[in-house]
Amino acid sequence: MTRRLASAREKRLPTRGENLRTIGQVAEQCPAFSEAALRKLILHAPLNGLEPAIVRLGRRVLIDSERFNEWLNQHRGLSA
């Protein structure tokens, strides 16, 4: 891991465990996003700004629902 990536991860605010959801759980709670759409967003998270909402534990990928909702609110009205 590069020094830049390590320092960026250290600056993240702590994530509360009760906010963590699987991709399937987020898709159920927010039907506007399919699992496939969420996986694509996660794939491009470093580019689209979603990275702070993603928690990776080995192969498991979890989404911090509170940060995901903040990310959604930041993108309201940006598309025409």
RAVEN-V44403 format. One record per backbone hydrogen bond with DSSP energy under -1.0 kcal/mol. CO is the residue of the C=O (numbers start at 1). NH is the residue of the N-H. E is the energy in kcal/mol with one decimal. If there is no record, write none. Layout:
BEGIN
[[CO & NH & E] [CO & NH & E]]
END
This chain:
BEGIN
[[2 & 6 & -2.1] [3 & 7 & -2.4] [4 & 8 & -1.8] [5 & 9 & -2.1] [6 & 10 & -1.9] [7 & 11 & -1.1] [9 & 12 & -1.1] [16 & 19 & -1.7] [17 & 20 & -1.4] [19 & 65 & -3.2] [21 & 63 & -3.1] [22 & 26 & -2.2] [23 & 27 & -2.2] [24 & 28 & -1.9] [25 & 29 & -2.3] [26 & 30 & -2.2] [30 & 33 & -2.4] [34 & 38 & -2.3] [35 & 39 & -2.5] [36 & 40 & -2.0] [37 & 41 & -2.2] [38 & 42 & -2.6] [39 & 43 & -2.4] [40 & 44 & -1.7] [42 & 45 & -1.5] [44 & 47 & -1.3] [44 & 48 & -2.2] [45 & 49 & -1.3] [45 & 51 & -1.2] [50 & 53 & -2.3] [51 & 54 & -1.7] [53 & 64 & -3.2] [55 & 62 & -3.1] [57 & 60 & -1.9] [60 & 57 & -2.8] [62 & 55 & -2.8] [63 & 21 & -2.1] [64 & 68 & -2.5] [65 & 69 & -2.2] [66 & 70 & -1.8] [67 & 71 & -2.5] [68 & 72 & -2.4] [69 & 73 & -2.3] [70 & 74 & -1.9] [71 & 75 & -1.0] [75 & 78 & -1.4]]
END
